[in-house]
Amino acid sequence: MLQALFLFRDRYRILHLTWFAFFLSFVIWFSFAPFATTVQRELDLTSPQLKVLAICNLALTIPARIMIGIVLDRYGPRLTFSALLIFAVVPCLLTATAHDFKHLVWSSLINSIMGAGFVVGVRMVAEWFPSKEIGLAQGIYGGWGNFGAAAAQFCLPVVAAAIAYFTGGTLNWRMAIVMFGVVTALYGSIYLCYAQDTPPGEVYQRPKRHGGLEVTSQLSFWTITLLDLGLLIALGLLTYPLAQNNIRFLNLIQVGAIWGVLLLLYAFQFYKAWQVNREIMGSLNPFSSEFLQPSHHYSLKQRYQVRQIALLDFTYLTNFGSQITVVSILPAWFEQTFGLNPVTASLVATAYPVLNLVSRPSGGLISDRAGSRKWTMTGLTVGIGIGYLLMGKLDADSNFTVVIGLTMLCAYFVQAGAGATFSIVPLIRKSVTGQIAGSVGAYGNVGGVIYLLIYSLSNAQTLFYSMGVTALICASLCAFFLKEPRSSVATNSPEIAATSTK
């Protein structure tokens, strides 16, 4: 595969078109970050307000990844990705025309939808690559696309400075953001014209019903409802920083209203999930003779375990959730702990996301070649846990060379772990890969929200220890409960089980 990777034809052409689409969606998602301090001075924002904007930029990615997964499985990745890229103009225009904190909150919330772009390419890559190459292909897609977060840090300021130079004005962050939004929308049109959902002669597999994840047992149904509940609780937690006394974007009545809406949304999700799976759930009326009496049973060979999705949700919370958190705090941590100036701290911190170019593909490659995706996942997660626990011990007296080395080592395990996670996701059940990827991706953002809240209430040392302990717990669960996926499932019928039921 590595030899043919740079031949722009067949499945490699689709891979390159798709990772670049993901790259642009992440450039837009993180387009505000490079100008945060500039905007802070221009609009007279406080430091707590900037932290709130960072959290808001993660918020709607959680439900968006679920919704995009449902749309993706129904309409295909070509249409879904193209529409999302064209939509990029909207949040860019909102950000560029914002003139106070409240406007920036709304633009950040809408901009967070762009973070859902990752889910689309997971299904596209799974359609074009065989199971023996799926880990490396997903790693390249995820790693090179994730580089958009780092590219935003230096591309947008350069464009803004160039505009200021040619127009004779000051740093034009507004025009730079709009320009990247327009470029992304234009690429969405290109993707629509040149991408294909499946290789020639193959049929795009869709779920039988739409609106919820198809499961194969009653226990799996109750598991997905608990996973949905976890996502909505994480959304509810986002009301906390917006209601603080020094922010006051929301009052208590509005917070209560939001929780009420989330409760209604959960009830609606539960109902839709039951509709999709009514054959295996039976009636939900406790007075009916058909109460929880299924009309259809899947054989053991037809079943797949939602428990595996839950474990992958947890692994992605552990690796990607901690990654987006560390990327957010690393420049400030270097500056405040080791006395670096802001420019140097930012340059050093950029090495963390840049490492994605190599580390995430390598995690997928190791998963492909090691002979066991389960133990690859477990081993990398142990590395994450040990790495963060060691980072928690660093202080101002630590040798800075050791600090950099340990930070990069930890970054490798985190990003390789994300690659290993998505080497398993497409092997669970092909027809609903989008929804599974949406759930796993959403829990990555849940991790970011939880970890950023921990950081806002404590300090970096507590954050590192929390992430380390969480990773070791996750590794233990993987060792005992994660099943080895059947490698043939990526190309076989969606009715074949993706995990061993032995």
C-alpha positions as CSV (number, residue, x, y, z in Angstrom):
1,M,0.0,0.0,0.0
2,L,2.8,2.5,0.9
3,Q,4.3,2.1,-2.6
4,A,1.0,3.0,-4.3
5,L,0.0,5.6,-1.8
6,F,1.1,8.6,-3.9
7,L,-0.4,7.3,-7.1
8,F,-3.5,9.5,-7.6
9,R,-5.8,6.8,-8.9
10,D,-8.4,4.3,-7.9
11,R,-8.8,4.0,-4.1
12,Y,-5.7,6.2,-3.4
13,R,-7.3,9.0,-5.3
14,I,-10.4,8.7,-3.0
15,L,-8.2,8.6,0.0
16,H,-6.3,11.8,-1.0
17,L,-9.6,13.6,-1.9
18,T,-11.1,12.6,1.4
19,W,-8.3,13.3,3.8
20,F,-7.9,16.8,2.3
21,A,-11.6,17.4,2.8
22,F,-11.2,16.4,6.4
23,F,-8.1,18.6,6.6
24,L,-10.1,21.7,5.4
25,S,-13.0,20.9,7.8
26,F,-10.5,21.0,10.7
27,V,-8.8,24.2,9.5
28,I,-12.3,25.8,9.7
29,W,-13.1,24.2,13.1
30,F,-9.9,25.7,14.6
31,S,-9.9,28.9,12.6
32,F,-10.6,31.1,15.6
33,A,-7.8,29.8,17.8
34,P,-4.8,31.5,16.1
35,F,-6.6,34.9,16.5
36,A,-7.8,34.4,20.1
37,T,-5.5,36.9,21.7
38,T,-6.0,39.4,18.8
39,V,-9.8,39.2,19.1
40,Q,-9.5,39.4,22.9
41,R,-7.7,42.7,22.6
42,E,-10.0,44.0,19.9
43,L,-13.3,43.1,21.5
44,D,-12.1,43.5,25.1
45,L,-12.7,39.9,26.2
46,T,-11.6,38.4,29.5
47,S,-9.5,35.2,29.9
48,P,-12.5,33.2,31.3
49,Q,-14.5,34.3,28.2
50,L,-11.8,32.9,25.9
51,K,-12.0,29.6,27.8
52,V,-15.7,29.5,27.4
53,L,-15.4,30.1,23.6
54,A,-12.9,27.1,23.4
55,I,-15.5,24.9,25.1
56,C,-18.3,26.2,22.9
57,N,-16.2,25.2,19.9
58,L,-16.5,21.6,21.0
59,A,-20.1,21.7,22.0
60,L,-22.3,20.9,19.0
61,T,-19.7,18.6,17.5
62,I,-21.1,16.0,20.0
63,P,-24.7,15.8,18.5
64,A,-23.5,16.8,15.0
65,R,-21.3,13.7,14.8
66,I,-24.3,11.5,15.7
67,M,-26.6,13.3,13.2
68,I,-24.0,13.2,10.4
69,G,-23.5,9.5,11.0
70,I,-27.3,8.9,10.4
71,V,-27.3,11.1,7.3
72,L,-24.1,9.5,6.0
73,D,-25.4,6.0,6.2
74,R,-28.5,7.0,4.3
75,Y,-27.2,9.4,1.6
76,G,-23.5,8.3,1.3
77,P,-20.2,10.1,2.1
78,R,-19.9,12.0,-1.2
79,L,-23.1,14.1,-0.7
80,T,-22.7,14.4,3.0
81,F,-19.1,15.6,3.0
82,S,-19.8,18.0,0.1
83,A,-22.7,19.6,1.9
84,L,-20.7,20.0,5.1
85,L,-17.8,21.6,3.3
86,I,-20.1,24.1,1.5
87,F,-21.8,24.8,4.9
88,A,-18.4,26.1,6.1
89,V,-19.1,29.5,4.7
90,V,-21.9,30.0,7.3
91,P,-19.8,29.8,10.6
92,C,-16.9,31.7,8.9
93,L,-19.2,34.6,8.0
94,L,-20.7,34.6,11.5
95,T,-17.2,34.7,13.2
96,A,-15.9,37.4,10.8
97,T,-18.9,39.7,11.5
98,A,-19.0,39.1,15.3
99,H,-18.6,42.3,17.4
100,D,-19.0,41.1,21.0
101,F,-18.8,38.0,23.2
102,K,-22.4,36.8,22.7
103,H,-22.0,36.8,18.9
104,L,-18.8,34.9,19.3
105,V,-20.5,32.3,21.5
106,W,-23.1,31.7,18.8
107,S,-20.5,31.6,16.0
108,S,-18.4,29.1,18.0
109,L,-21.3,26.9,18.6
110,I,-22.2,26.8,14.9
111,N,-18.6,26.4,13.9
112,S,-18.3,23.3,16.2
113,I,-20.5,21.5,13.6
114,M,-17.5,21.4,11.3
115,G,-15.8,19.0,13.7
116,A,-18.3,16.3,12.5
117,G,-16.5,16.1,9.2
118,F,-14.2,13.4,10.5
119,V,-17.1,10.8,10.7
120,V,-17.8,11.1,7.0
121,G,-14.4,10.0,5.7
122,V,-14.3,6.9,8.0
123,R,-17.2,5.4,6.0
124,M,-15.7,6.5,2.7
125,V,-12.3,4.9,3.4
126,A,-14.0,1.8,4.7
127,E,-15.8,1.4,1.4
128,W,-12.7,1.6,-0.7
129,F,-10.0,-0.3,1.3
130,P,-9.9,-4.0,2.2
131,S,-9.8,-5.1,5.9
132,K,-6.0,-5.9,5.7
133,E,-5.3,-2.3,4.9
134,I,-8.1,-0.6,6.8
135,G,-5.9,0.4,9.8
136,L,-3.2,2.2,7.8
137,A,-5.8,3.8,5.5
138,Q,-7.9,5.1,8.4
139,G,-4.7,6.3,10.1
140,I,-3.5,8.2,7.1
141,Y,-7.0,9.7,6.7
142,G,-7.3,10.7,10.4
143,G,-3.7,11.7,10.9
144,W,-3.2,13.8,7.8
145,G,-6.7,15.3,8.1
146,N,-6.1,16.1,11.8
147,F,-3.1,18.2,10.7
148,G,-5.6,20.8,9.7
149,A,-5.7,21.8,13.4
150,A,-2.0,22.6,13.3
151,A,-2.1,24.1,9.8
152,A,-4.8,26.6,11.0
153,Q,-2.3,27.8,13.6
154,F,0.2,29.1,11.1
155,C,-1.7,29.4,7.8
156,L,-4.5,31.8,8.9
157,P,-2.1,34.3,10.6
158,V,0.1,34.3,7.5
159,V,-2.9,35.0,5.2
160,A,-4.2,37.7,7.6
161,A,-0.8,39.4,7.7
162,A,-0.6,39.2,3.8
163,I,-4.0,40.8,3.5
164,A,-2.9,43.6,5.9
165,Y,0.3,44.1,4.0
166,F,-1.4,44.5,0.6
167,T,-4.3,46.6,2.0
168,G,-2.2,48.8,4.3
169,G,-4.3,47.9,7.3
170,T,-3.8,45.9,10.6
171,L,-3.9,42.2,10.9
172,N,-7.1,41.3,9.1
173,W,-8.3,38.2,10.9
174,R,-11.9,38.6,9.7
175,M,-11.1,38.5,6.0
176,A,-8.7,35.5,6.5
177,I,-11.4,33.4,8.1
178,V,-13.9,34.3,5.3
179,M,-11.4,33.4,2.6
180,F,-10.7,30.0,4.1
181,G,-14.5,29.4,4.3
182,V,-14.9,30.2,0.6
183,V,-12.0,27.9,-0.3
184,T,-13.5,25.1,1.7
185,A,-16.9,25.6,0.1
186,L,-15.3,25.5,-3.4
187,Y,-13.5,22.3,-2.5
188,G,-16.9,20.9,-1.4
189,S,-18.1,21.4,-5.0
190,I,-14.9,19.6,-6.3
191,Y,-15.5,16.7,-3.9
192,L,-19.0,16.4,-5.1
193,C,-17.8,16.1,-8.7
194,Y,-14.9,13.8,-8.3
195,A,-15.5,11.5,-5.3
196,Q,-17.5,8.2,-5.5
197,D,-19.2,6.4,-2.6
198,T,-18.1,2.9,-3.6
199,P,-15.7,1.3,-6.1
200,P,-17.2,0.6,-9.5
201,G,-19.6,-2.3,-9.5
202,E,-20.2,-2.3,-5.7
203,V,-23.5,-1.2,-4.0
204,Y,-23.5,1.2,-1.1
205,Q,-25.0,-0.7,1.8
206,R,-27.6,1.2,3.8
207,P,-29.4,0.3,7.1
208,K,-32.9,-1.2,6.7
209,R,-34.4,1.6,8.8
210,H,-33.2,5.2,9.5
211,G,-33.3,7.3,12.6
212,G,-31.4,5.2,15.0
213,L,-28.7,2.5,15.2
214,E,-29.8,-1.1,14.3
215,V,-29.0,-3.6,17.0
216,T,-29.3,-7.3,17.2
217,S,-30.4,-8.0,20.8
218,Q,-32.4,-6.3,23.6
219,L,-29.3,-5.9,25.7
220,S,-27.7,-4.0,22.9
221,F,-30.7,-1.7,22.7
222,W,-30.5,-0.8,26.3
223,T,-26.7,-0.2,25.9
224,I,-27.2,2.3,23.0
225,T,-29.8,4.2,25.1
226,L,-27.3,4.6,27.9
227,L,-24.6,5.8,25.4
228,D,-27.1,8.4,24.1
229,L,-27.8,9.5,27.6
230,G,-24.1,10.0,28.3
231,L,-23.8,12.3,25.3
232,L,-26.8,14.4,26.3
233,I,-25.5,14.7,29.9
234,A,-22.1,15.9,28.5
235,L,-24.0,18.6,26.5
236,G,-25.9,19.6,29.6
237,L,-22.6,20.0,31.4
238,L,-21.6,22.7,28.9
239,T,-24.2,25.0,30.5
240,Y,-22.0,25.2,33.6
241,P,-19.3,27.5,32.2
242,L,-21.9,29.6,30.4
243,A,-23.8,30.2,33.6
244,Q,-20.8,31.2,35.8
245,N,-21.0,34.6,37.5
246,N,-18.1,36.0,35.5
247,I,-19.7,34.9,32.2
248,R,-23.5,35.1,32.7
249,F,-24.3,34.1,29.1
250,L,-27.1,31.9,30.5
251,N,-29.3,32.5,33.6
252,L,-30.8,29.7,35.8
253,I,-34.1,29.7,33.9
254,Q,-32.3,29.3,30.6
255,V,-30.1,26.5,32.0
256,G,-33.3,24.7,33.3
257,A,-34.9,25.2,29.8
258,I,-31.8,23.6,28.1
259,W,-31.9,20.6,30.4
260,G,-35.6,20.3,29.7
261,V,-35.0,20.3,25.9
262,L,-32.2,17.7,26.4
263,L,-34.6,15.5,28.3
264,L,-37.2,15.8,25.5
265,L,-34.5,15.1,22.9
266,Y,-33.5,11.9,24.8
267,A,-37.1,10.8,24.9
268,F,-37.3,11.4,21.1
269,Q,-34.0,9.5,20.5
270,F,-35.3,6.6,22.6
271,Y,-38.5,6.4,20.6
272,K,-36.7,6.5,17.3
273,A,-34.3,3.8,18.4
274,W,-37.2,1.7,19.5
275,Q,-38.9,2.2,16.1
276,V,-35.8,1.1,14.2
277,N,-35.5,-2.0,16.5
278,R,-39.1,-2.8,17.2
279,E,-38.8,-6.3,15.8
280,I,-36.4,-7.3,18.5
281,M,-37.9,-5.1,21.3
282,G,-41.6,-5.8,21.0
283,S,-44.1,-3.4,22.5
284,L,-43.0,-0.8,25.0
285,N,-46.6,-0.7,26.4
286,P,-46.4,-2.5,29.9
287,F,-50.1,-3.4,29.6
288,S,-49.7,-5.1,26.3
289,S,-49.3,-8.9,25.9
290,E,-46.4,-8.2,23.5
291,F,-44.5,-6.1,26.1
292,L,-40.8,-6.6,25.3
293,Q,-41.7,-9.7,23.3
294,P,-39.7,-9.7,20.1
295,S,-41.1,-10.8,16.8
296,H,-37.7,-11.5,15.4
297,H,-34.5,-13.1,16.8
298,Y,-31.0,-12.8,15.3
299,S,-28.9,-15.9,15.4
300,L,-25.5,-15.8,17.1
301,K,-23.7,-15.5,13.8
302,Q,-25.9,-12.5,12.8
303,R,-25.3,-10.6,16.0
304,Y,-22.8,-7.9,16.8
305,Q,-22.0,-6.6,20.3
306,V,-22.8,-3.0,21.0
307,R,-20.6,-3.5,24.1
308,Q,-17.7,-3.2,21.6
309,I,-19.0,0.2,20.5
310,A,-19.1,1.3,24.1
311,L,-15.5,0.2,24.6
312,L,-14.4,2.1,21.5
313,D,-16.3,5.1,22.7
314,F,-14.2,4.9,25.9
315,T,-10.9,4.5,24.1
316,Y,-11.6,7.5,21.9
317,L,-12.6,9.5,24.9
318,T,-9.3,8.5,26.4
319,N,-7.1,9.3,23.4
320,F,-8.7,11.9,21.1
321,G,-10.5,13.6,24.0
322,S,-7.2,14.1,25.8
323,Q,-5.5,15.1,22.6
324,I,-7.8,18.1,21.9
325,T,-7.5,19.1,25.5
326,V,-3.7,19.1,25.5
327,V,-3.6,20.9,22.2
328,S,-5.8,23.6,23.8
329,I,-3.7,24.0,27.0
330,L,-0.1,23.1,25.9
331,P,1.1,26.6,24.9
332,A,-0.1,28.2,28.1
333,W,1.3,25.3,30.2
334,F,4.8,25.7,28.6
335,E,4.6,29.5,29.0
336,Q,3.4,29.5,32.7
337,T,5.4,26.4,34.0
338,F,8.7,26.8,32.2
339,G,8.8,30.6,31.6
340,L,8.9,30.5,27.8
341,N,7.7,33.5,25.9
342,P,4.4,33.2,24.1
343,V,5.9,32.7,20.6
344,T,8.3,30.0,21.6
345,A,5.7,28.3,23.7
346,S,3.3,28.2,20.7
347,L,6.0,26.9,18.3
348,V,7.0,24.1,20.7
349,A,3.4,23.2,21.3
350,T,2.7,22.9,17.6
351,A,4.9,19.8,17.5
352,Y,2.2,17.9,19.4
353,P,-0.5,18.1,16.6
354,V,2.1,17.9,13.8
355,L,3.2,14.5,15.1
356,N,-0.3,13.3,13.9
357,L,1.2,13.0,10.4
358,V,3.2,10.0,11.4
359,S,1.8,8.7,14.7
360,R,-1.9,8.1,13.8
361,P,-1.1,6.2,10.6
362,S,1.5,4.1,12.5
363,G,-1.2,3.2,15.1
364,G,-3.3,1.9,12.2
365,L,-0.4,0.1,10.6
366,I,0.6,-1.6,13.8
367,S,-3.0,-2.7,14.3
368,D,-3.0,-4.2,10.7
369,R,0.3,-6.0,11.1
370,A,0.5,-7.0,14.8
371,G,-2.0,-9.8,14.4
372,S,-4.3,-8.6,17.2
373,R,-6.2,-5.3,17.1
374,K,-7.4,-5.9,20.6
375,W,-3.9,-6.1,22.2
376,T,-2.6,-3.2,20.0
377,M,-5.4,-1.1,21.4
378,T,-4.8,-2.2,24.9
379,G,-1.0,-1.7,24.8
380,L,-1.3,1.8,23.3
381,T,-3.8,2.8,25.9
382,V,-1.5,1.6,28.7
383,G,1.2,3.9,27.1
384,I,-1.2,6.8,27.2
385,G,-1.9,6.2,30.9
386,I,1.8,5.9,31.9
387,G,2.7,9.0,29.8
388,Y,0.1,11.3,31.4
389,L,1.0,10.1,34.9
390,L,4.6,11.0,34.2
391,M,3.6,14.4,32.7
392,G,1.8,15.1,36.0
393,K,5.1,14.9,37.8
394,L,6.7,17.6,35.7
395,D,7.3,21.0,37.2
396,A,9.4,24.2,36.7
397,D,12.6,22.3,38.0
398,S,12.3,19.6,35.4
399,N,14.9,19.3,32.6
400,F,13.2,20.9,29.5
401,T,14.7,18.4,27.1
402,V,13.0,15.6,29.2
403,V,9.8,17.6,29.2
404,I,9.8,17.8,25.4
405,G,10.7,14.2,25.0
406,L,8.0,13.0,27.4
407,T,5.4,15.3,25.8
408,M,6.2,13.9,22.3
409,L,6.2,10.3,23.6
410,C,2.8,10.8,25.2
411,A,1.6,12.5,22.0
412,Y,2.6,9.4,20.0
413,F,0.7,7.0,22.2
414,V,-2.4,9.3,22.2
415,Q,-2.4,9.7,18.4
416,A,-1.5,6.1,17.6
417,G,-4.2,5.0,20.0
418,A,-6.7,7.1,18.0
419,G,-5.5,5.4,14.8
420,A,-5.9,1.9,16.4
421,T,-9.5,2.8,17.5
422,F,-10.6,3.6,14.0
423,S,-8.9,0.5,12.6
424,I,-11.6,-1.4,14.5
425,V,-14.6,0.8,14.0
426,P,-15.2,0.0,10.3
427,L,-15.0,-3.8,11.1
428,I,-18.0,-3.8,13.4
429,R,-21.0,-3.6,11.0
430,K,-20.6,-2.1,7.5
431,S,-24.1,-0.8,6.9
432,V,-24.1,1.4,10.0
433,T,-20.4,2.4,10.0
434,G,-21.3,6.0,9.9
435,Q,-23.5,5.8,13.0
436,I,-20.8,3.8,14.9
437,A,-18.1,6.3,13.8
438,G,-20.5,9.1,14.9
439,S,-20.9,7.6,18.4
440,V,-17.2,7.0,18.8
441,G,-16.2,10.4,17.4
442,A,-18.8,12.1,19.6
443,Y,-17.4,10.5,22.8
444,G,-14.0,11.8,21.8
445,N,-15.5,15.3,22.1
446,V,-17.1,14.3,25.4
447,G,-13.7,13.6,26.6
448,G,-12.5,17.0,25.5
449,V,-15.4,18.7,27.3
450,I,-14.9,16.7,30.6
451,Y,-11.1,17.2,30.6
452,L,-11.4,21.0,29.9
453,L,-13.9,21.3,32.7
454,I,-11.5,19.5,35.0
455,Y,-8.8,21.9,33.9
456,S,-11.0,25.0,34.4
457,L,-11.7,23.8,38.0
458,S,-8.2,22.7,39.0
459,N,-4.7,22.8,37.3
460,A,-2.6,21.1,34.7
461,Q,-1.2,18.6,37.1
462,T,-4.6,17.4,38.2
463,L,-5.7,17.2,34.6
464,F,-2.7,15.0,33.6
465,Y,-3.3,12.7,36.5
466,S,-7.0,12.4,35.7
467,M,-6.2,11.5,32.1
468,G,-3.6,9.0,33.1
469,V,-5.8,7.1,35.5
470,T,-8.7,7.2,33.0
471,A,-6.5,5.7,30.4
472,L,-5.3,2.8,32.6
473,I,-8.9,2.0,33.6
474,C,-9.8,2.0,29.9
475,A,-6.8,-0.3,29.1
476,S,-8.0,-2.8,31.8
477,L,-11.5,-2.9,30.3
478,C,-10.1,-3.5,26.8
479,A,-7.9,-6.3,28.1
480,F,-10.9,-8.1,29.6
481,F,-13.8,-7.2,27.4
482,L,-12.7,-6.0,23.9
483,K,-13.2,-8.7,21.3
484,E,-11.0,-9.3,18.3
485,P,-13.0,-8.3,15.1
486,R,-13.3,-10.7,12.3
487,S,-11.1,-9.4,9.5
488,S,-13.5,-10.5,6.8
489,V,-16.4,-8.4,8.0
490,A,-15.3,-5.3,6.1
491,T,-16.0,-6.9,2.8
492,N,-18.8,-9.3,3.7
493,S,-22.5,-8.9,4.3
494,P,-23.5,-6.5,7.0
495,E,-25.5,-9.3,8.6
496,I,-22.3,-11.1,9.6
497,A,-21.2,-10.5,13.1
498,A,-18.3,-8.2,13.5
499,T,-17.1,-9.5,16.8
500,S,-16.6,-12.9,18.2
501,T,-19.5,-14.2,20.2
502,K,-17.6,-17.0,21.8
